[in-house]
């Protein structure tokens, strides 16, 4: 069983790899924009890639992982190596056959899928035909990624987090390399991006295979779709698919709302969301990844106190790291946006409009990341229905708030709805774990929160003095913006953690045994 000390190291590993992937993602976007611009070819590619990428999010990395990891932990703890290996073989075989058929159907039915997902393309035969061709090249990506998700579930259950966290880097490197060096060899050049997706998926799978062999868990063919364990996993996947779909539906509805707002609203929300993704990915996704297998092992071994202590550790760490990030995003919104995006056609008005969305998003950052900590508490207990029901309630609440806020807050109202709904989601998950007697807060929460509040007040004062007049950030040269922003962020980090140290926080507090 991984202790909180090892989990802290694992969190640093996963967060570091996520940061690397995000940085390369920005580099990839820059290279694609420079090589292909924004036009018919890139429109065709993004639509074609959206289809397998959506299936990856819904099934491979979403519903499948939520169902497979807890069951694998249960088998490993209760049934021994033989039955665990058999479960891996049978799940891998069924997964391979099912997703291969889906990929084949996607290749054959690409014209129909493009008609449904991008009906406007049908009026341009050249654009439509190119999109279909790109979709057929990229669709096998879903097969690669399904098997990568299987491997990641195995590695995470064995507390091997580094390799699964690194693999997304390979897709970004593949796309950067193909865009820079291979595009001139293709006609049209954008085909290089489609083959980059194919190659990136194959590389992500290939790098897993030697490590699985060393672990003794390289899957073998074993066709047994009626196996009790396989059927139970499929039963768990049903509500998980619905739960993952809710988030995608919510994003789609928000885009529809934004499309009725003044021009630029969708872009302002997009750029604000890009900044929110950094703390959400570095901490939220990383914590969810490392907590799920550890919580599943505790549940399988019926170590209830350790289960609760792990959740408590995750909640405290989340608040300690997320609250200052949310405060900094709100107070440094203009400096961040001016430094990163206030170039060329991105005007001062765009900065200010995006600022309002970013401030609204920041209100819900803690809730968004707390969901990533609390939801695994249900998945580990193989209770997927409860978080799905809560997700549906959250979706309905989001749309009700959209209707309430959109008239007077415009696009910022949409961002605020998402932020407040994330807090509602976290609150309902917390209440559900308490009612299920799965989580009992450890002693010391009141002094913890009081000390955290004091450190946050000091951080706010430093950021306020260091930021100065927001309008000055819109006028100063880029180099000065970058230097001043870097100094402000560094001062804030040093101030916050020195304050925590002075108030008695020590790294060892987060390393002790659960």
N, C-alpha and C positions, 0 to 999 in steps of 0.2 A: 504493500500500500504506500502511495506517495505521501510524504509528510508535507505540511505547509512550507517547510524550507525548500524542499525539492520543487514544489509547485511554484514558489517564487522565482526560482531559477528558470523553470519551464515558461513562466509568464514572460520573463525577460527575453527568452529565446524566441518564442512565438511572436511577441511584439516587435522584436528586432527584425525578424524575417518579414513581417507584415509591413513595417516601415520601408524596408528595401523594395518590396513589391510595389508599394504605393508610389515611391519615388520613380521607379522604373515605369510605372503606369503613366505618370506625368510625362516622362521622357518619350514613351511610346506615342502618346497623343501629340506631342510636339513634332516628332519625326513624321507621323502620318499626315499631320496638317501641312508640314513643309513639303513633303513629297507629293501629296495628292490634292492638297487644298480642300475646299468644300464645294462639292459639285455632284454631278450625276454618279460618278464612279464611287465616291465615298458614301453617298446615300445608299447605293445598291449594296455595298459591303456591310454597312451597319445594319441594314434591314435583314440581310442574309444571316449575319452572325447572331442577331438577336434571337432567332428561333432556337438553335441548339443551346445557346447560353441560357435562355429561359428554362428549357428542360433541365439543364444542369442544376440550376438553382432550386427548381421545384422538387426534383427527384434525387439526383446523385448526391448533392451536398446538403440537401434539406431533409426531406422525409426519410430517405434511406438511412442517413447517419443518425437521426434521432431514434430510429427504431433498432438499428443494428448494434450500436455501441453498448447500450444497456443489456441487450440479450447476450452479446459476446462476453461481457463482464460476468454475467450470471453463470454462463456455461463454464467459464474459466475458474470461477470460485467454487462452484458446487458440483460440477460434473467431470472435471479432470481434462487432461490434454487430449485424450482420444475423442471424446464427444465434441470438444471445442473445435478440433481440427475437422471433424466430420461436418459440423455446422458451417464452418468457413467454406469447405469444398462445395457443399450443396447450395449455399447462398450465392457463392461466386458463379456457379454453373447456371443457376436460374437467372441471375442478374445479367450474365453475358448473353444468354439466348434472348431474353426479353428486350434488352436495350439494343442488341444487334438488329432485331426485327423492327424496333422503333426507328433506328437510323436508316434501315433499308426503306421503310415506308416514307420517311422524310425525303430520301433521295428521289424515289419514284414520284411522290406526290408534291414535289417542290413547287410546280406551277400553281397548284390549288392553294398551297400554304401562302404563297406570295400574294395571290389574289385576295385572300382573307386578311393577311396582316398588313398589306400595303396596297389597297385597291386602286389608289391613285396612279400606281406605276403601270397599270394595264393600258393606259392611253398612250404610252410611249413604248413601242415594241422593243427598241434597242435596250432601254433601261430595264424593262421587264425580263428580257432574255438574259441579260447580264446578271441580274439578281438571282434568277433561277440557277444559273451556272455556278455562281458563288455559293449559293445555299447547298448545292449538291456536293461541293468540295468540303464545306465546313461541317456538314451533318455528322460524319463519323466522330467528330469531337465529343459528342455526347457519350459514345461508347467508351472512349478513352477515359473520360472524366468519371463515369460510373465506376469503372474499375479502380481509378485513383481514389475515389471516395471509399471504396471497400478497403483498399490498402491503408488509407489514413485511419479508418476505424480500428483496424488491427493494431497499427503502430500506437495510436493514442491509448488503446486499452492496455498496451504493454508500457505505457509512459515514455514512448519514443516520439517526442513532439517535433524535433528539429527538422527531420526530412519532410514530413507532410507540410510544415509551415514554409519550407523553402520552395516547393514545387511550383507554385504560381509564378515565381520569378522566371521560370523557363518559357512560359508563354509570352511574357513581355519581351524577353531577349530574342525569341524567335521572330516576333513581329517587327522589332527594331532592326534586326539583321536582314530580314527579307525586304523590308521597305528601303533600306539603305543600299543594299548590294544586289538584290535579285530582281527588283522591279523592272529594270530595263530589258530583262531577258523574257518578259511575259508580254503578251498582247491580248487584251489590254493590260497595262502594268498592275492594276488593282488585283489581278488574279494572284499576285505574289502574297497579298495579305491573306487571302483564303487558304493558300497552301501553308502560310505561316501558322494559321490556327490548327490545321491538320498536324503539322510537324510539332508544334508546341504541345498538343495533346499527347502525341506519341512519345515525346521526350519525358513528359511528366509521368507517364506510365512506366517507361523503360527504366527510369532511375529508381523506381520502387522495387522492381523485381529482384535484384541481387540482395537487397536488405530483407525482403520477405523470405528469401531462401535461407539466409543466415539465421533468421528467426524461427525457421522450421514451419512457416505458415504460407508458403507459396501454394496457391490453390491448385487442386487437381480436379479433373472432370468427375462429377458425381451427380447424375441427373436423378433427383428425387423430389419433385415438386410437392408431393403429398407428405413429406416429412413434417412431423409435428412442430419442430422448431421453425422451419421455413414458413409454415402456414401461420404460426403465431406472429412472426415478424411481418408478414404481409398484412395481417389484421391490424398491427400497430401502425403500419405505414399509411393506412387509409385516412385516419384523422390527421396524421402528420401532413399529408399532401394538402388537405383542406387548410390547415394552419399556415403552411408556407404560402399557399395561394392567397390568403387574406391580405398579406402584406403587399403582394403584387397588385391585387385589386385596389387596395387603398392608394397606391402610387398612381395607378391608372386614373382613378376618379379625381385625384388631386390635379393631375395634368389636364383633365377635362375642365375642371373649374378654372384653372389658370388660363386656359385657352380663351376664355370669355373676358379676361382682364386686359388692360392696356398692353400694347406691344412691348415686349421685353420682360414681361412677368415670368414666363417660363424660364428664361435665361437667368434672371435674378435669383430665382429659387434654386436653379441648377448650381450656380457658383457658390451660393451659401451652403448648399448640401455638400459640395466637394470639400469645403473646410471642415464641416461636421464629421465627414467620414474619417478624418485622421484620428481623433481621439476615440471615436466609436469603433474603428477597426483595430487600432493599436491596443486598446484595453478591453472593449466589450467582446469582440470576436475571440480574442486570445483567452480571456477568462472563461468564456463558455466552452472553448475547445479543451482546456486543461481540467476544468472542473467536472465535466460530464463523466469521463471514465472513472475518476476517483470516487465520485458520488455513487456511481453504479456499483463499484466494488464494495463500498460500504453497505449499500442496500442489500446486495447479494449475500454478504457475510453477516447481515443483521446487526451491524455496528451503528446503532441509532445515534448515540452520543457523538460519535466521530462524524457521522453524516451531518448532524446539526452544527458541529464545530467548523466543518469545512464551509458550510454556507455562511456562517458568521464571519469567518476569515475573509471570504469573498466579498461580503457586503461592506465590511470595514475598509478593505483595500480599495473597493470601488469608490466609496465616498471620499476617501482621502485623496485619490488621484483625479476623480472626475469633477468634483466641485470646483477646484481651482482652474481646471481646463475650461469649464463652462463660464466661470467668471472672466477669465482671460479672453475668451472668444467674444463675449459681450462688450467688454471694455476696450478691447483692441480691434474691434470690428473694422473701423475705418483704416487704421494703420495696416492691418493685414491685407485688406482688399485693395488699398491703394498701392501697396508694395507689390502684390502678386499680379493684379489684373489691370491697374490704371495705366494702360499703354495703348497707343493707337486709337482704335474705335471705341474702347471701353472708357466712357466719359465719367466726369465727376458725378453726374446724376446717377449713372449706373452704380457707382460705388455707394452712394447714399441709399439708393433703393435696395441694393443687395445687403447693405448694413442692417436695414430694418428686418429683413428675413433672417439674417444670421443671429441677431439678438433674440428674435422669437424662437428660433431653433434651439438656442443655447439654454432656454428655460427648461427644455425637456431632455437635455443631454444626460443628466444623472438617471432619469427614468429609463431612457433608452438602453443604457449600459446595465442598469440594475435588472432589466428584463433578461439580459444575457446571462446573469448570475442566477436568477431565481427560476427561470424556465428549466434549466437542467435538473433542478431539484425534483421536478415532476417527471421529466424524461427518464432520469435514473431509476425511478420507481415504476417505470413502464406505464405511467399515467399520462397519455398524450391528449386525451379527450378534454381534460380540465383546461390546460393552456389554450387549446383550440377554441373552446367556448368563450374564454376570456378574450381571445383575439377577435372573435366575432363581435362581442360587446364593444371592444375598443374601436373596431371599424365603424360601427354604427355611431358611437360617440364622436369619432373624428368627423364624420360627415355632418352630424348635427352642429358641431362647433364651426365647421366650414360655412354652413348657412348663416350662423349667427355672427361670424366675424368678417366675412368677405366684403360686405357692403362698406364698412367703415375702416377696415385695416387692409383691404385689398390682398395682394400676394402675401404680405406679412401675416395676415389672418390665417392663411393656409398653413404657413410654417408654425404658427402658434398652436393651431389645432393638432398638428402632429406632435409637438412638444408636450402639450397637456395630455394628449391621449397616451403617450409613452409613460407619463407619470401615473395615469390611471391604470394602465396595464401592469406596471410594477406593483402598485398598491394592491390590486386584486390578486396577483400571484403571491405576494407576501401574505395576504390574509388566507389564501388557500393553503399554503404550507403550514401556517399556524393552526388552522382548523384541522388539518390532517395529522397534527401532532408530529410533524416532520422537522420543524425548526423551533428551537427555543433560544432566544437571544441570550448570549453569555453575559455575565456581570460586567459592569463598567461602561455601558453605552452612554449614560448621561455625561460623565466627565469627558469621554471621548468626543462627543458632539460639541460640548462647550469649548474644549481646547481647539477643535477643528474650526469652530466659528471665530475664535479669536485670531487664529492664523489667517483665515480668509479675510477678515477685516483689515489686517495689516497689509496683506497682499493687495487688496482693493485700493488702499491709500497710496501704495508705491506705484501702482499702475496709473492711477489718476494723475499724480504729479508728473510721472515720466511721459505720459501721453501728450499733455498740453492741449492746445487748441486743435480740434480735429481738422479744421479747414487748412491748417498749415501743411498737413500731410498730402493734400491734393496739389500743392504748389511746388513742394521741394523736389529736387532731382532724384532719380531712382537710387543712385549710390547713397545719398544721404538718408533716404527712406530706409534702405536695407540696413545700414549701419545703426541707425537710431532704433529701428524695430528690434534688431538682434540684441542691442544693449538693454532695451526695455524688458524683453522676454527673459534675458539672463538675470537681470535684477529681480524680476518677479520670482523666478525659480529659487534663487539663493535666499531671498527674503522669506518665502513660504516655508522652505524646508529648515532654515535656521530657526524660524519661529516654532515649528513643530518640535525641533530638537530641544529648544529652551523650555518647551512645555512638557517635556518628558517622553516624547515619542522616540523610539529606538528601532532600528531595523530588526533587531532580535525579537521585538514584539510580534513580528509577522513571520518569524521563522520557527516558532515553537511548535511542538508536536500537537496535532489535533486531539 
